[in-house]
Amino acid sequence: MQAGGRQGTERGDSLAGLGTASIVVVQLMRLWLQAPDGSSRRGLGWRDGCRAAHLGDAGEGALAALMAAFAAGLADDLRVAAPTCPWIAPDEALMLHALALVQARRHAEADRALALRLPPAALRLALPAAVGLAVALEAGSLRVALRATGRSAPVARGALSDRGLALLQ
């Protein structure tokens, strides 16, 4: 992946219809893409987002490893939208789907989903990192829900927590 990725070129589902855990993951991906080293030139960086989401050091490390596996393994750009984009990009949807599968203890399916975009070497790095991130999300009471299409399920607006909203501000 070339640093920078394609920012919002393919429109997917609305970010507003997602649950808190999904919003947290998407925003962390977007922040990581802007500054993989964790620096924050303008406001909140991805490391700050991990702290705001209460993911701990293990969650922060898992996110970094997962994004690095994607960045190193892709032959083309990482399809992640700009931080303020209201739509979900394809790789964001894939990551949400894989994390939801891992949280549902369906690791083989998560492996197959990630294999749609990652070569075998990157996949061997990505799946353990996805498991680590899923565990950190669960420890913070954040579950990425599955829906019939394989992407994360929407929840009622009232169900959004302050942690998810803090990352959007």
N, C-alpha and C positions, 0 to 999 in steps of 0.2 A: 504494500500500500504506500502510496506517496502521501507524506504528511499533508493533511489538509482535507483530503477526501472530497467527494462530491457533496456539496452542501445543498440539500433540499431539492435535488433535481427530479426526484420521483416521489409523487404524492401518494401517501397511504392513508390509513385511518387517522382520525383526529386524536391528537394528544389529550384533548380535554375529556374524552370519553374513557380514559384509562384510570385504573386504581392507583393509589399512592405508590405502591411498590414499583409498578411499571413506569410511572413518571420519574421516580428516583433513578431507576436504571437508565432510562433514556437520557435524562439530563446529565448524569454522570458520564455516559458515553460521549455526549456532545462536548462537555467540558474537557474530557480527556483529549479529544481530538484537537481542541484548540491549543492545549499546552500539555503534551504528554509527560513533560518533566515535573508537572505539578505546580509550576509557577502560575500566578494569576495576575496578568497585566492589567486587567480591568475587572476588579471585584472578585467574585467567588471562583475559585479554582476547583478541580475535581477532588483534590485531597480535602479541601474545606467541605465539599459536598458529602464526602464519606463521613466526616466527623458530624456534620449536621444530621445525617441519616442514622447515626449511631452504629456504623458498620464495624468499627474497631480496626485495629491494625491488620487483622487477618482479612477483613473485607476489602480494605484498601489495597493490600497486596494482591488479593485475588482479582480485583478489578484491573489493576495494572498488568498482571500476567495475562489475563484474558484479552485485554485490548492489544497488548504487545503481540500475542499469538495471532490475532486477526491482522494487525498491521504488517507483521512479517510474512504471513502466509498468503495474503491475497495477491493475485496477479494484477488486479485492477484496484481502483480506489475503494476505500471503505465508504459505504453508502449510509452516511449519517447526516442528519439535517443540522442547520444552524441552531444555536441555542434558543432563539426566539421563534423558530418555525412551529406553527400549530399542527403540523402533520408528522406522521411517523414514517421514517425512511425505511427501505427494505432491510438493511442490516440491523436496524434497531428492532424491527419486527422479528427478525430471525433470532436475535439475542434474547428477546422477551420470551419467545416460544421455547428456546432451549432451556432457559432458566426455569420456566414454569414446569417443563418436563422433568428437570432435575429435582425440583422441589416436590414433585409428585412421585419421586423415586423411579422414574422411567428413563434411566441413564442410557440404555441402548437407543431409545428413540431420540434422545437429545443428541447423541453421537451422530446418528443418521441425519438429523436436521443440520447440525454444524458442518457435516461433510458436504452439504450442498454448496458451500462457499469455500471451505478450507481443504487444502491438500493434506494427505495423511500425517506428515511431520508436524504441521501446525495444529492439526486436530489432536494429536497426542499431548500437546501443551495446553490446548484450549479447554478440553473437557475437565481435567482436574481443577483448573482455574474456575470454570463455570460452577463446579460443585462447591468450591470454596466460597464463591460469591453467593450462591444460593443458600448455603449454610449461614453466612453472615447476615443475609437478608432475613432469614427465618429467626435468627437470634434477636434481631431487632423488630420482630413481629411484622415483617413485611413479606407477604406472599404474592407472587406473580401468578395470577389465575389464568387457567386455560379456557379457551372457548372453542366451539366446534370447528372454527376455521384454523385453529392452531395458534392464534395470536392471543395476547392477554385479554381478559374479559373486562368490559367496562363496569364501573360501579357507580352508584348514585353520587352526585356531587357532595352531599352531606357527609359521605364516608371518607373524604380526603382529609389527611392529617396535616398538622402544621409542618412536619418534617418534609413532606412532599412539596408543599406550597413554598417553603423556604427556599428550595432549590430553583423554583421558577421565578422568584423575585430578583 
